[in-house]
Amino acid sequence: MSRIEFHFNAPALVPYACRLLRKVHGRGFRAQVVGHRTTLTQLDQALWTFSSLDFLPHCGADAAPSMRRVSSVLLTEQPCEDWDRVILINLGESVPANFEGFERIIDVVSIDELHRAQGRERWKAYSRMGHELIRHDLARPESP
């Protein structure tokens, strides 16, 4: 079964995702990021500008195969079966389809009230499926 972590209380979804992806990339991993098209567009732009010292090679699911091979981050509305399936980062509103098979799922929940309510529903859904859930409260100093 996948390891599912919830990162609660992200002050801003996209900047937090940039920092999280920098950490994932720095450890030599690749990640698929799922979410709403608007969020993914914002994340794509932010990954080019969030740090003058870091570059995270990334692309969309519709990129050419040569681009997908060299990217460490894949931005997609639903998980892709034909790309690395170690880490899935969910920035979306619901449990992603086809999330099974990933070793680690990180579900990011912002401080926005609607997003928090959606996060609670995702927590319940994963729990009903029998997954063990790990909670990281980003508002607490000792959280990752």
Beta strands, then each sheet from edge to edge (+ up, - down):
strand 1: 3-10
strand 2: 31-34
strand 3: 58-60
strand 4: 73-76
strand 5: 87-90
strand 6: 104-110
strand 7: 133-137
sheet 1: 3+ 4+ 2+ 5+ 6+ 1+ 7+
end
